[in-house]
Amino acid sequence: MKNLLKILATFFSVIAFCATLLSVLPLFGIQSDTLDPNTIIISFSLISLIFTIVIGLAMGYISFSFRDTAIVHGEKSIERLNKNIIDSANQYLFCIGSRSRDGNYLKRIEANFSDKKDLIHYRVLWGYPHREVLTDHLKSLTKISSPQKRPQRLHIGIFSDYYKEAERCICVNESEAVIILPSLTEVGKYDTALHITKKKTVKSIIEYCRELYHSGDELTSIVDIDKLKVLRREHKRILLTKLLVKEDA
């Protein structure tokens, strides 16, 4: 469709040029035996104007409809994009990050992974999970993908080398990706992201996610998942301990 519009735009440009050229022929003494010179000028000038407008509209449509990268604002907008990525994933679904807290989002991943038997899912934690809902999600995925059903459909890993790579939050399938950006409104807020649909870029992001998985440690069982600390739970325990120590003092 994009290439077709480009061809049409080029065709309109050529027609507009020819129309403009024909409209000025009378100025060089070239006359028509059948039409009045003024009629020729007005007609071809009008055709040129119409085609110029059509070209502008076509190119504007191309620019708007086929932009392959956009900054997205708002938590709800990001959630909708993530859900669309999950639902439209047929080959691959990569989820990178340890901060997931939306139970509905995680359940959606589980349902799609269960329903689509050819879907390969990667979840790479960036350090320990922040909330227990994420560890429960990992256990559910592990149960869905039992060893008997695996030509390795599920890949769970943890990457903890913060010196080598800064934390990222990514959701990507074979055709589009969402990368969370720092909030433009408030520290720690989940409201700004980059939405990418360019095939070549999406493919590169998939390769990056796969490399990230292989650069970390693989979690292959529920026993491995149970060994993970849950940061929010650990943080609450530390705060409670400090409070008790303070009261005893």
Secondary structure, 3 states (H helix, E strand, C coil): CHHHHHHHHHHHHHHHHHHHHHHCHHHHCCCCCCCCHHHHHHHHHHHHHHHHHHHHHHHHHHHHHCCCEEEEECHHHHHHHHHHHHHHCCCEEEEECCCCCCHHHHHHHHHHHHHCCCCEEEEEEECCCCCHHHHHHHHHHHHHCCHHHCCCCEEEEEECCCCCCCCCCEEEECCCEEEECCCCCCCCCCCEEEEECCHHHHHHHHHHHHHHHHHCEECCCHHHHHCCCCHHHHHHHHHHHHHHHHHHC
